[in-house]
């Protein structure tokens, strides 16, 4: 299944074939599902004979706009699209959890209800929010929601999680600099937006190093800078796009205020017209403290003390945060690398791959967590 999903990746809100495959697998397992939730999402569930808590697990489905460079039999068949963030493994693991529960006859032996959420558009499309806005989970008293993410910084069999804040909040930044175009040989007759923009890129880095305390965490990156059409033409405008990642509202506000000051300062320094637009991205992801303690205890029993690693937050954003604004939950980082096999590249790399033994670890671990929590909730 993982290799099938890897060969046929689909971008955000285009996961029709992925969703259809998921529904087909669930149907073969005798598990009814609802599809087209939040455009392309799928939700299924199992209910046990005895009463108990409702728990859930999420797997994201979308791929990245990236050309795969791996020479493997299951290489992406879709040009310019690749599962470079492990979402193919997330889907396969969750389907494995469903199969494990069905084959162990959990519905007859267990207690409560387990929901399976296959989510579209995690990579910037806020698919979690789209699914929640449909109201499909409004009537579900979810007491715990789990999600796993491939974590190539750890080998297979290891698990990491943050005890509190797990993933940064994000803001999208768009900057437009309007100058006066003209001949590249006569810059004195022009207003060059490229020079202004180049200066701004370097200035912005001082916000983190000089306007924030060393103990504050923030990342400000300009990832896109477009201007000009020819080597001898000074363009009329330059457009830059970037991202801000923060772990606290106060730090976010300070960075955005200073960003606006610097952008507007270009109008005086370089005589351009400077426009700044910011848009709120994903919220801060904070793991539930009760579930942190539960996972720490259960994972140590299941994997061993040396394989469980509480750690600091990550500056990458995750739209699982939208689920955690509504339900108690936790995001777990599942080790998936094996340098001995040459599997050591990071997320979003065109060479990203994973040690497929992680699929077995993930299925067994999350089946254990979901069923153990259901038993714990019933006994309380």
GIFENHU-V795799 format. One line per field, one symbol per residue. ss: DSSP state (h for helix, s for strand, l for the rest). phi: phi as a letter, one per 20 degrees, with the letter a starting at -180 (. if undefined). psi: psi as a letter, one per 30 degrees, with the letter a starting at -180 (. if undefined). Layout:
BEGIN
ss=???
phi=???
psi=???
END
This chain:
BEGIN
ss=lhhhhhhllllllllhhhhhhhhhhhhhllllssssslllsssssssllssssssssssslllslllllllllllllllllsllllhhhhhhhhhhhhhhhhhllhhhhlssssssssslllllllhhhhhhhllllllllsssssssssssssslllssssllssslsssssssssslslsslllhhhlslhhhhhhhhhhhhhhhhhhlllllllsssssssssslllllssllssssssssssllhhhhhhhhhhhhhhhhhhhhhhllssssssssllllssllhhhhhhhhhhhhhhhlhhhssssllslllllhhhhhllllsssssssssshhhlslllllllllllllhhhhhhhhhhhhhhhhhhhhhhhl
phi=.gfffffcfcfgmdeffffffgffffffemdfbddlemncfcccacdefefrfdcbcdcededdfbefdfdcfdggedgmcbedcnfffgfffffffgfffffelggedebnbcdcdddelffnelffffffffnfdfeeffeacdbdcgcfecfgndccaefbfdcffcceccccdddcfrffecffecceffffffffgfffffffecddffeedacccedbbcancbfdceffbccccbcdcbdbfffgffffffgffffffffefcmeedcccccfeeffecfffffgfffgfffffedogfddcfbffdefebfggffffdcfabddddgbebgfenebeegmefdfbbffffffffffffffffffffffffee
psi=eeeeeefilklkggheeeeeeeeeeeeffgjklkahjhdglkkllkklellalkllkkklflalikjkgkilfgkkfjkgkkigggfeeeeeeeeeeeeeeefgheeefakakkkjjjklheiffheeeeeeffgfgegjijfkklklkkigfklkflkllkfckekllkkkkkkkkjbjlakffiffgljjfeeeeeeeeeefffeefffllffkklkjkjfkjkklflfgkklelkkkkakkklgkeeeeeeeeeeeeeeefffeeegglkkkkkkkkcklkjjkkeefeeeeeeeeeeefkefgkjkallkfklkgfeeeffelklkkkjjkgljffggjgllkgkfgklljfffeeeeeeeeeeeeeeeeeeeff.
END
